[in-house]
Amino acid sequence: YYKADELEFLDKTLSKFQDKKAIIFQHFPVVPPAYDDMKKTYKAELYKNVLSRHNNVLAIVSGHYNKEALIEENGIKHISVSGLYQSGEYEQIKIFKNKNGSYSLTARVISVN
């Protein structure tokens, strides 16, 4: 789970840089790519509450499940990646600013073999 001081840090940082777009890299996902009670992030809703107060997060990249997935929730792309050591692959993420000022994101797996 994410402790109160970590969530406070996240909230303050996103507020401080509210005019900048952000991508968060972390180990534990707040939107799981698969159902697995053993790997579920405890009280993920507290983290999501912090995110709901900000509109500058484009994506959150996480591992832990070691499963490839891209799930969009409330305008944020939640990208789950597998471990390089397991798959011999890594995730390539591209971000594009559209003419209307919005952002698009693509993710694809690249093999290193």
DSSP file (Angstrom, degrees, kcal/mol; ACC not computed):
  #  RESIDUE AA STRUCTURE BP1 BP2  ACC     N-H-->O    O-->H-N    N-H-->O    O-->H-N    TCO  KAPPA ALPHA  PHI   PSI    X-CA   Y-CA   Z-CA
    1    1 A Y              0   0    0      0, 0.0     2,-0.6     0, 0.0    42,-0.1   0.000 360.0 360.0 360.0 163.6    0.0    0.0    0.0
    2    2 A Y        -     0   0    0     40,-0.5    44,-0.0    41,-0.1     5,-0.0  -0.867 360.0-130.6 -98.2 123.1    1.0    3.6   -0.3
    3    3 A K     >  -     0   0    0     -2,-0.6     4,-2.2     1,-0.1     3,-0.4  -0.215  22.3-106.7 -71.3 160.3    1.5    5.3    3.1
    4    4 A A  H  > S+     0   0    0      1,-0.2     4,-2.3     2,-0.2     5,-0.2   0.871 119.9  52.1 -56.6 -41.7    0.0    8.6    4.0
    5    5 A D  H  > S+     0   0    0      1,-0.2     4,-2.0     2,-0.2    -1,-0.2   0.844 109.3  50.7 -68.0 -31.3    3.3   10.5    3.7
    6    6 A E  H  > S+     0   0    0     -3,-0.4     4,-2.4     2,-0.2    -2,-0.2   0.904 111.3  47.4 -69.3 -41.9    3.8    9.1    0.2
    7    7 A L  H  X S+     0   0    0     -4,-2.2     4,-2.5     2,-0.2    -2,-0.2   0.870 111.4  51.4 -67.0 -36.2    0.3   10.1   -0.8
    8    8 A E  H  X S+     0   0    0     -4,-2.3     4,-2.6    -5,-0.2     5,-0.2   0.911 109.9  49.8 -65.2 -42.5    0.9   13.6    0.7
    9    9 A F  H  X S+     0   0    0     -4,-2.0     4,-2.6     2,-0.2    -2,-0.2   0.930 111.7  48.5 -60.2 -46.0    4.1   13.9   -1.3
   10   10 A L  H  X S+     0   0    0     -4,-2.4     4,-2.8     2,-0.2     5,-0.2   0.930 112.2  48.7 -59.9 -47.2    2.4   12.9   -4.5
   11   11 A D  H  X S+     0   0    0     -4,-2.5     4,-1.9     1,-0.2    -2,-0.2   0.924 114.1  45.2 -60.6 -47.1   -0.4   15.4   -3.9
   12   12 A K  H  X S+     0   0    0     -4,-2.6     4,-2.6     2,-0.2    -1,-0.2   0.895 114.1  49.2 -65.2 -40.5    2.0   18.2   -3.2
   13   13 A T  H  X S+     0   0    0     -4,-2.6     4,-2.0    -5,-0.2    -2,-0.2   0.923 111.4  47.8 -67.3 -44.5    4.2   17.4   -6.1
   14   14 A L  H  < S+     0   0    0     -4,-2.8    -1,-0.2    -5,-0.2     6,-0.2   0.861 114.4  48.4 -64.8 -33.9    1.3   17.2   -8.6
   15   15 A S  H >< S+     0   0    0     -4,-1.9     3,-1.4    -5,-0.2    -2,-0.2   0.917 109.3  52.1 -68.6 -44.1    0.0   20.5   -7.2
   16   16 A K  H 3< S+     0   0    0     -4,-2.6     3,-0.2     1,-0.3    -2,-0.2   0.861 119.6  35.1 -60.8 -37.3    3.4   22.2   -7.5
   17   17 A F  T >< S+     0   0    0     -4,-2.0     3,-2.2     1,-0.2    -1,-0.3  -0.167  75.2 134.9-110.3  38.3    3.8   21.1  -11.1
   18   18 A Q  T <  S+     0   0    0     -3,-1.4    -1,-0.2     1,-0.3    37,-0.1   0.720  71.1  56.6 -62.3 -21.5    0.1   21.5  -12.1
   19   19 A D  T 3  S+     0   0    0     -3,-0.2     2,-0.3    -4,-0.1    -1,-0.3   0.389 100.7  72.8 -90.1   4.2    1.1   23.3  -15.3
   20   20 A K  S <  S-     0   0    0     -3,-2.2     2,-0.3    -6,-0.2    -3,-0.1  -0.886  82.6-121.4-116.0 148.2    3.3   20.3  -16.4
   21   21 A K        -     0   0    0     -2,-0.3     2,-0.4    36,-0.1    36,-0.2  -0.654  33.3-155.6 -84.7 146.6    2.2   16.9  -17.6
   22   22 A A  E     -a   57   0A   0     34,-3.2    36,-3.0    -2,-0.3    37,-1.0  -0.935  20.5-165.0-129.8 147.4    3.5   14.0  -15.6
   23   23 A I  E     -a   59   0A   0     -2,-0.4     2,-0.5    35,-0.2    37,-0.2  -1.000  20.5-150.5-124.8 128.4    4.2   10.3  -16.1
   24   24 A I  E     -a   60   0A   0     35,-2.4    37,-3.2    -2,-0.4     2,-0.5  -0.856   6.2-162.5-104.7 131.3    4.6    8.3  -12.9
   25   25 A F  E     +a   61   0A   0     -2,-0.5     2,-0.3    35,-0.2    37,-0.2  -0.961  27.2 147.1-111.2 126.1    6.8    5.2  -12.7
   26   26 A Q        -     0   0    0     35,-2.7    37,-0.5    -2,-0.5    -2,-0.0  -0.959  49.5-125.3-152.0 165.7    6.2    2.9   -9.7
   27   27 A H  S    S+     0   0    0     -2,-0.3    36,-1.4    35,-0.2    -1,-0.1   0.948  91.7  57.4 -81.4 -51.8    6.3   -0.7   -8.8
   28   28 A F  S    S-     0   0    0     34,-0.2    36,-0.1    36,-0.1     2,-0.1  -0.688  79.5-136.7 -89.8 127.9    2.8   -1.3   -7.4
   29   29 A P        -     0   0    0      0, 0.0    12,-0.3     0, 0.0    -2,-0.0  -0.434  11.9-159.2 -78.9 153.3   -0.1   -0.6   -9.7
   30   30 A V  S    S+     0   0    0      1,-0.3    18,-0.1    -2,-0.1    14,-0.0   0.550  94.6  45.0-102.3 -14.9   -3.3    1.2   -8.6
   31   31 A V  S    S-     0   0    0     40,-0.0    -1,-0.3    48,-0.0    40,-0.1  -0.918  93.0-143.2-122.7 102.0   -5.2   -0.2  -11.6
   32   32 A P        -     0   0    0      0, 0.0     3,-0.1     0, 0.0    46,-0.0  -0.349   8.8-143.2 -70.6 145.0   -4.3   -3.9  -11.8
   33   33 A P  S    S+     0   0    0      0, 0.0     2,-0.3     0, 0.0    37,-0.1   0.607  85.5  13.4 -79.0 -11.8   -3.9   -5.6  -15.2
   34   34 A A  S    S-     0   0    0      2,-0.1     2,-0.6    35,-0.1    33,-0.0  -0.980  87.8 -95.2-157.1 158.7   -5.4   -8.8  -13.9
   35   35 A Y        +     0   0    0     -2,-0.3     2,-0.2    -3,-0.1     0, 0.0  -0.718  56.1 141.7 -84.1 123.1   -7.3  -10.0  -10.9
   36   36 A D    >>  -     0   0    0     -2,-0.6     3,-1.6     1,-0.1     4,-1.0  -0.679  35.4-160.4-162.2 101.5   -5.0  -11.6   -8.2
   37   37 A D  T 34 S+     0   0    0      1,-0.3     3,-0.2     2,-0.2    -1,-0.1   0.790  92.6  61.1 -56.8 -29.3   -5.7  -11.0   -4.5
   38   38 A M  T 34 S+     0   0    0      1,-0.2    -1,-0.3     3,-0.0    -2,-0.0   0.767 114.2  33.6 -70.5 -24.4   -2.1  -11.9   -3.7
   39   39 A K  T <4 S+     0   0    0     -3,-1.6    -1,-0.2     2,-0.1    -2,-0.2   0.454  87.8 126.1-109.3  -2.4   -0.8   -9.0   -5.8
   40   40 A K     <  -     0   0    0     -4,-1.0     2,-0.5    -3,-0.2   -10,-0.1  -0.304  65.0-117.9 -63.6 135.9   -3.5   -6.4   -5.2
   41   41 A T    >   -     0   0    0    -12,-0.3     3,-1.0     1,-0.1     2,-0.2  -0.649  33.3-121.2 -76.0 122.7   -2.5   -3.0   -4.0
   42   42 A Y  T 3  S-     0   0    0     -2,-0.5   -40,-0.5     1,-0.3    -1,-0.1  -0.448  86.8  -1.7 -69.5 132.0   -4.1   -2.5   -0.6
   43   43 A K  T >> S+     0   0    0     -2,-0.2     3,-1.6   -42,-0.1     4,-0.7   0.866  74.1 163.8  55.8  43.8   -6.4    0.6   -0.4
   44   44 A A  H <>  +     0   0    0     -3,-1.0     4,-2.3     1,-0.3     3,-0.4   0.758  64.7  74.1 -60.3 -24.1   -5.6    1.7   -3.9
   45   45 A E  H 3> S+     0   0    0      1,-0.2     4,-2.0     2,-0.2    -1,-0.3   0.802  88.4  59.3 -62.8 -28.2   -8.7    4.0   -3.7
   46   46 A L  H <> S+     0   0    0     -3,-1.6     4,-1.3     2,-0.2    -1,-0.2   0.902 107.9  45.4 -65.1 -40.3   -6.7    6.4   -1.5
   47   47 A Y  H  X S+     0   0    0     -4,-0.7     4,-2.1    -3,-0.4     3,-0.3   0.914 111.4  52.5 -65.7 -44.7   -4.1    6.8   -4.3
   48   48 A K  H  X S+     0   0    0     -4,-2.3     4,-2.2     1,-0.2    -2,-0.2   0.841 103.1  58.7 -63.3 -32.7   -6.9    7.2   -6.8
   49   49 A N  H  X S+     0   0    0     -4,-2.0     4,-0.6     2,-0.2    -1,-0.2   0.893 105.9  48.7 -62.5 -39.8   -8.5   10.0   -4.6
   50   50 A V  H >< S+     0   0    0     -4,-1.3     3,-1.3    -3,-0.3    -2,-0.2   0.938 110.8  50.4 -63.8 -46.4   -5.2   11.9   -4.9
   51   51 A L  H >< S+     0   0    0     -4,-2.1     3,-2.0     1,-0.3    -2,-0.2   0.867 101.5  62.6 -59.4 -36.7   -5.2   11.5   -8.7
   52   52 A S  H 3< S+     0   0    0     -4,-2.2    -1,-0.3     1,-0.3    -2,-0.2   0.700  96.5  59.4 -65.3 -18.2   -8.8   12.7   -9.0
   53   53 A R  T << S+     0   0    0     -3,-1.3     2,-0.3    -4,-0.6    -1,-0.3   0.466 106.0  55.5 -86.6  -1.7   -7.7   16.1   -7.6
   54   54 A H    <   -     0   0    0     -3,-2.0     3,-0.1    -4,-0.2   -39,-0.1  -0.927  53.5-167.5-132.9 153.1   -5.3   16.6  -10.5
   55   55 A N  S    S+     0   0    0     -2,-0.3    -3,-0.1   -41,-0.1    -1,-0.1   0.117  71.9  84.6-124.7  21.7   -5.5   16.6  -14.2
   56   56 A N        +     0   0    0     -5,-0.1   -34,-3.2   -35,-0.1     2,-0.7   0.368  58.9 102.2-107.8   6.0   -1.8   16.6  -15.2
   57   57 A V  E     +a   22   0A   0    -36,-0.2   -34,-0.2    -6,-0.2     3,-0.1  -0.814  38.7 175.2 -93.4 117.3   -1.0   12.8  -15.0
   58   58 A L  E     -     0   0A   0    -36,-3.0    19,-2.3    -2,-0.7     2,-0.3   0.869  64.7  -5.6 -83.2 -41.5   -0.9   11.3  -18.5
   59   59 A A  E     -ab  23  77A   0    -37,-1.0   -35,-2.4    17,-0.2     2,-0.4  -0.991  48.1-147.5-154.9 155.5    0.2    7.8  -17.5
   60   60 A I  E     -ab  24  78A   0     17,-2.6    19,-2.6    -2,-0.3     2,-0.5  -0.991  19.0-161.1-127.6 121.7    1.3    5.5  -14.6
   61   61 A V  E     +ab  25  79A   0    -37,-3.2   -35,-2.7    -2,-0.4     2,-0.3  -0.893  21.6 160.6-106.5 128.1    3.7    2.8  -15.5
   62   62 A S  E     - b   0  80A   0     17,-2.7    19,-2.3    -2,-0.5   -35,-0.2  -0.915  23.5-168.9-142.8 167.8    4.0   -0.1  -13.1
   63   63 A G        +     0   0    0    -36,-1.4     2,-2.7   -37,-0.5     4,-0.1   0.191  46.0 109.0-120.3-119.6    5.2   -3.7  -12.8
   64   64 A H  S    S+     0   0    0      1,-0.2   -36,-0.1   -36,-0.1   -37,-0.1  -0.264  87.5  55.0  70.1 -52.1    4.6   -6.1  -10.0
   65   65 A Y  S    S-     0   0    0     -2,-2.7    -1,-0.2     2,-0.2     3,-0.1   0.732  93.0-143.6 -79.0 -21.3    2.2   -8.3  -11.9
   66   66 A N        +     0   0    0     15,-0.5     2,-0.4     1,-0.2    16,-0.3   0.909  58.2 126.6  54.8  44.6    4.7   -8.9  -14.7
   67   67 A K        -     0   0    0     14,-0.5     2,-0.3    -4,-0.1    -1,-0.2  -0.998  63.1-121.0-134.6 133.5    1.8   -8.8  -17.2
   68   68 A E        +     0   0    0     -2,-0.4     2,-0.3    -3,-0.1    13,-0.2  -0.573  50.4 137.9 -74.7 130.3    1.5   -6.6  -20.2
   69   69 A A  E     -C   80   0A   0     11,-1.8    11,-2.7    -2,-0.3     2,-0.4  -0.950  38.1-157.5-166.9 152.4   -1.6   -4.3  -20.2
   70   70 A L  E     +C   79   0A   0     -2,-0.3     2,-0.4     9,-0.2     9,-0.2  -0.936  22.8 172.5-135.0 112.0   -2.8   -0.8  -21.0
   71   71 A I  E     -C   78   0A   0      7,-2.5     7,-3.3    -2,-0.4     2,-0.5  -0.979  20.1-148.4-123.7 128.7   -5.9    0.2  -19.2
   72   72 A E  E     +C   77   0A   0     -2,-0.4     2,-0.4     5,-0.2     5,-0.2  -0.849  20.2 172.9 -99.3 131.4   -7.3    3.7  -19.3
   73   73 A E  E >   -C   76   0A   0      3,-2.5     3,-1.8    -2,-0.5    -2,-0.0  -0.973  69.0 -16.0-139.0 122.4   -9.2    5.0  -16.2
   74   74 A N  T 3  S-     0   0    0     -2,-0.4     3,-0.1     1,-0.3    -1,-0.1   0.858 128.1 -51.6  53.0  40.8  -10.4    8.6  -15.7
   75   75 A G  T 3  S+     0   0    0      1,-0.2     2,-0.5     0, 0.0    -1,-0.3   0.463 115.0 113.0  81.0   1.8   -8.2    9.8  -18.5
   76   76 A I  E <   - C   0  73A   0     -3,-1.8    -3,-2.5   -17,-0.0     2,-0.6  -0.919  62.8-136.1-109.6 130.0   -5.0    8.2  -17.2
   77   77 A K  E     -bC  59  72A   0    -19,-2.3   -17,-2.6    -2,-0.5     2,-0.7  -0.746  14.4-158.0 -83.4 122.6   -3.3    5.4  -19.0
   78   78 A H  E     -bC  60  71A   0     -7,-3.3    -7,-2.5    -2,-0.6     2,-0.6  -0.905  11.7-167.3-103.3 109.9   -2.2    2.7  -16.6
   79   79 A I  E     -bC  61  70A   0    -19,-2.6   -17,-2.7    -2,-0.7     2,-0.5  -0.877   5.0-165.7-106.5 119.4    0.6    0.7  -18.3
   80   80 A S  E     -bC  62  69A   0    -11,-2.7   -11,-1.8    -2,-0.6     2,-0.3  -0.884  10.6-168.1-104.0 133.3    1.6   -2.6  -16.8
   81   81 A V        -     0   0    0    -19,-2.3   -15,-0.5    -2,-0.5   -14,-0.5  -0.876  16.7-126.3-122.8 153.4    4.9   -4.1  -17.9
   82   82 A S        -     0   0    0     -2,-0.3     2,-0.3   -16,-0.3     9,-0.1  -0.515  41.8 -88.2 -89.2 164.9    6.5   -7.5  -17.6
   83   83 A G    >>  -     0   0    0     -2,-0.2     4,-2.1     1,-0.1     3,-1.0  -0.550  25.5-137.6 -74.9 134.7   10.0   -7.9  -16.2
   84   84 A L  H 3> S+     0   0    0     -2,-0.3     4,-2.4     1,-0.3    -1,-0.1   0.863 104.8  58.5 -57.3 -37.7   12.8   -7.7  -18.8
   85   85 A Y  H 34 S+     0   0    0      1,-0.2    -1,-0.3     2,-0.2    -2,-0.0   0.791 110.8  42.3 -65.7 -26.8   14.5  -10.7  -17.1
   86   86 A Q  H <4 S+     0   0    0     -3,-1.0    -2,-0.2     3,-0.1    -1,-0.2   0.894 128.6  21.8 -84.0 -43.7   11.4  -12.8  -17.7
   87   87 A S  H  < S-     0   0    0     -4,-2.1    -3,-0.2     2,-0.2    -2,-0.2   0.677  86.0-130.0-104.3 -19.8   10.3  -12.0  -21.2
   88   88 A G  S  < S+     0   0    0     -4,-2.4    24,-3.2    -5,-0.4    25,-0.5   0.736  77.8 104.5  70.3  20.7   13.4  -10.6  -22.9
   89   89 A E  E     -D  111   0B   0     -6,-0.3    -1,-0.3    22,-0.3     2,-0.3  -0.896  52.3-162.2-130.8 158.5   11.2   -7.7  -23.9
   90   90 A Y  E     -D  110   0B   0     20,-2.5    20,-3.3    -2,-0.3     2,-0.5  -0.924  25.9-107.0-136.1 166.4   10.7   -4.1  -22.9
   91   91 A E  E     -D  109   0B   0     -2,-0.3     2,-0.6    18,-0.2    18,-0.2  -0.792  21.1-157.2 -97.7 130.2    7.9   -1.5  -23.4
   92   92 A Q  E     -D  108   0B   0     16,-3.5    16,-2.0    -2,-0.5     2,-0.5  -0.939  13.2-169.3-105.4 122.4    8.3    1.4  -25.7
   93   93 A I  E     -D  107   0B   0     -2,-0.6     2,-0.4    14,-0.2    14,-0.2  -0.948   3.5-171.3-116.5 127.4    6.0    4.3  -24.9
   94   94 A K  E     -D  106   0B   0     12,-2.6    12,-2.5    -2,-0.5     2,-0.5  -0.956   5.0-160.9-119.1 137.8    5.5    7.2  -27.2
   95   95 A I  E     -D  105   0B   0     -2,-0.4     2,-0.4    10,-0.2    10,-0.2  -0.971   7.3-170.0-120.6 130.6    3.6   10.3  -26.3
   96   96 A F  E     -D  104   0B   0      8,-2.9     8,-2.8    -2,-0.5     2,-0.6  -0.961  18.3-139.1-122.5 134.7    2.3   12.7  -28.9
   97   97 A K  E     -D  103   0B   0     -2,-0.4     6,-0.2     6,-0.2     5,-0.1  -0.846  27.3-141.2 -91.3 121.6    0.8   16.2  -28.4
   98   98 A N    >   -     0   0    0      4,-3.2     3,-2.0    -2,-0.6    -1,-0.0  -0.320  23.2-106.3 -78.9 163.2   -2.2   16.6  -30.7
   99   99 A K  T 3  S+     0   0    0      1,-0.3    -1,-0.1     2,-0.1    -2,-0.0   0.797 120.3  56.9 -59.9 -30.1   -3.1   19.8  -32.5
  100  100 A N  T 3  S-     0   0    0      2,-0.1    -1,-0.3     1,-0.0     3,-0.1   0.405 122.6-104.2 -84.7   4.1   -5.9   20.4  -30.1
  101  101 A G  S <  S+     0   0    0     -3,-2.0    -2,-0.1     1,-0.3     2,-0.1   0.303  84.5 119.1  93.4  -9.7   -3.5   20.3  -27.1
  102  102 A S        -     0   0    0     -5,-0.1    -4,-3.2     1,-0.0     2,-0.4  -0.301  59.1-121.7 -80.5 173.3   -4.5   16.9  -25.9
  103  103 A Y  E     -D   97   0B   0     -6,-0.2     2,-0.4    -3,-0.1    -6,-0.2  -0.920  16.0-160.9-121.8 144.8   -2.1   14.0  -25.7
  104  104 A S  E     -D   96   0B   0     -8,-2.8    -8,-2.9    -2,-0.4     2,-0.4  -0.916   9.7-162.7-117.9 149.6   -2.1   10.5  -27.2
  105  105 A L  E     -D   95   0B   0     -2,-0.4     2,-0.4   -10,-0.2   -10,-0.2  -0.997   6.1-172.2-135.6 135.5    0.0    7.7  -26.0
  106  106 A T  E     -D   94   0B   0    -12,-2.5   -12,-2.6    -2,-0.4     2,-0.4  -0.958   3.3-168.8-124.0 147.8    1.0    4.4  -27.6
  107  107 A A  E     +D   93   0B   0     -2,-0.4     2,-0.3   -14,-0.2   -14,-0.2  -0.998   9.9 169.1-134.6 139.1    2.8    1.5  -26.0
  108  108 A R  E     -D   92   0B   0    -16,-2.0   -16,-3.5    -2,-0.4     2,-0.4  -0.993  33.1-113.8-148.3 153.9    4.3   -1.5  -27.7
  109  109 A V  E     -D   91   0B   0     -2,-0.3     2,-0.4   -18,-0.2   -18,-0.2  -0.727  26.0-162.9 -90.6 133.2    6.5   -4.4  -26.7
  110  110 A I  E     -D   90   0B   0    -20,-3.3   -20,-2.5    -2,-0.4     2,-0.3  -0.968  13.1-137.2-116.9 129.3   10.0   -4.6  -28.2
  111  111 A S  E     -D   89   0B   0     -2,-0.4   -22,-0.3   -22,-0.2   -23,-0.1  -0.674   9.6-164.5 -86.1 138.1   12.0   -7.8  -28.1
  112  112 A V              0   0    0    -24,-3.2   -23,-0.1    -2,-0.3    -1,-0.1   0.401 360.0 360.0 -98.9   1.3   15.7   -7.6  -27.2
  113  113 A N              0   0    0    -25,-0.5    -1,-0.2     0, 0.0   -24,-0.1   0.463 360.0 360.0 -79.5 360.0   16.4  -11.1  -28.4
